[in-house]
Amino acid sequence: MKKIIVLVLPVLAGIVLNAKDLKLSENNIPETVKALTLEEKAMLVVGFKVEKVSGAAGATCPIPRLGIPSITLADGPAGLRINPTRDGDEQTYYCTGFPIGMMMASTWNRDVVGKVGQAMGNEVLEYGVDVLLAPGANIHRNSMCGRNFEYYSEDPLLAGRTAAAFISGVQSQGVGTCIKHFALNNQETNRLICNSIVSDRAMSEIYLRVFEIAVKESQPWTVMTSYNCINGIQAAENKWLISDKLRGDWGFEGCVMTDWGGGYRAENIISSGNDMIQPGGQYWCDEIVRAVRDGRLDEKDLDACVGRVLELIVKTPTFKGYKYSDKPDLASHALVGREAAEEGTVLLKRTALPYAEGTDVALFGVGSYDFVAGGTGSGDVHRPYIIDLRDALSQGGFKLDGAVDEYYSEFMKLEAVRCRNIDTEAGLNLWFLEKERPLEALNRELVENAAKRAQTAVITLTRVSGESKDRLAATSFYLSSGEMDLIDCVAEAFHSEGKTVTVLLNVCGAVETASWKDKVDDILICYLPGQDGSRAVADILCGRVNPSGRLPLTLPIRWEDEPSSRNFPQILADKAANYSFYRNFYDGVVRNDVKNIDYTLYEEDIFVGYRYHSSVGQEVSYPFGYGLSYTDFEWSEPATRKVAGGWEVSVKVKNIGSREGKDVVEIYLAHPADGEYLPAEGRPTLELKGYAKTGTLGCRETETIKIFIPEWICDAAQGGKLPKGYCFTALRSAGSHFSSKKICDSSNL
Ligand code: BGC
């Protein structure tokens, strides 16, 4: 016995001595976990209030005795979101307002998205932040989801690849990303608890596929779980989602965190493999300690989470002692954002565009004078400026009609008084409160006189949305009578003078276009294109830039045509707010009382967006993937060959028009049975399986595009083969409409 004590004491002394001197490094994470007390472990998996960077959304808790610093997390998808000013500090901390996520996807250009990621990542690094809480990658299940603007697309391949390009770009700067909201955060109404009832197939092929692609292609440092429940289990507490799918099946190596305030029971969050409870607070620390002590939580599960948090920390610039400048190069980043806006703008209709430089333009629509750069909520950015369309056009060499300009200037002054943002004025900036938008203005005499003077008219229509609230189709998808009257009046007056009208859609998502598109000559959709987006629009209007964006979403004829519209919340704002308020005091009970409030049925299964419309042969106003150009392209007969792990499709694209430009090749897997809509087992008529954008092609120039289509994303494939009758189809939209061209019958491939 004596011998044992003699042997054991020096060993114990050694451990104590080592633990005392231990400082975290990437080589001693298991030892560091062992050296932490239970309370310290709890503190590490719970967010902490450290205001190193003013306005950042969250941080982790420092444990100085073990050399563990606090790291900083900040939003969001369209630019870094931190406070632009600090008390007693002369310097400003503005961040570039880039185009919204939806517009990034609309570029169909991963290089451009990657460049935006690099620029944004550089601002993250230089402002002392470690992890950017972006990208938002949820599928646009229904166009009325209030946060669709932050997300990419109705298609998982386009969304997943765009997310991957963005993540790689940001992380190339040595900072982390956080892909969110995992998963099925497809509505804002009652988002904290609404139960998404969805089939395994729809999850695997659509709603989780986007995250799977992004994780496999770019390994984000972190993932944020969503607020909602999935088939009765909170996403933040969902072991199947986090440990089995994300880590097990897809090989995710990083750290998972809750959305802010998401998750209910500490022991379930931690044991599901969710590593960090944000934004945290003492309650959660105490709960975790209690849960371990009374046996609800196995300390081993806590240790696993702590280990992953430490693995995240050692990668960060803060841990590495990076001396940030607080002075990123905002001027050069503004150019990157502008380039993305140029690439993402979609020409929907073309008759007269582009205008000659110096054209006299009468600029209508309150949106032209109060241009919208981004959405609201945590996806908004404190940008240094927003260039109005009016200024962008004058700076871009257009001559603006003086009387129209004067009329709107006066009108906007009055509207500004009516729409005062009381919260902002009081310095509160309550981002969840909807800011009132100016009403549409119309003065018939002014329009008629302007039609005699100006050479052309531009009308801007706007829509804004944001976190915590869904859009209402009646007022947000459909145009107001004021907007319709404006289009009618301007079109009539200008057409009777033999002049043209362009409509610019400065919108957060789909709006109705079918009823009025024949009344105007040209239509552009520029989404919410960031602080310099209007400059990109000016360049497109005058032809300095040839538009090459393609829709990442369908513009249906009626909102009711969307397959999920039967199962999507459309209740009035005050009622929704009441419901949310009531339900948000979550008591851990998953209710199935009120449809679209307590639960949402994903009845349409995998038939989301164009997958539905193409399968039932339903006409839409502008289809997914659509977009025109100022030039024409000719495609060679494309070739498909079987290669290891998939197929390769190659297409030769030739610019046969008179301007330089870029084209997009979209490859779809086509199902033989057109018109089949069998939510439970049918396959859609069309599914995007690959795409690529050409470089800038001069007149008569050719580029061969080669697209690799991996087997694993072709759900119809069995044993590396496509079933009989399936084929890859290339769809072209640079022409009058969405014409399809069959490129090969792959039944024998
Ligand atoms: C949002 C997240 C955001 C977080 C931190 C939440 O309300 O859903 O997207 O990252 O706040 O600001």
Residues whose N, C-alpha, C, O or C-beta is under 5 A from the ligand:
A	BS01	BGC	A57 D75 L133 D259 W260 S378
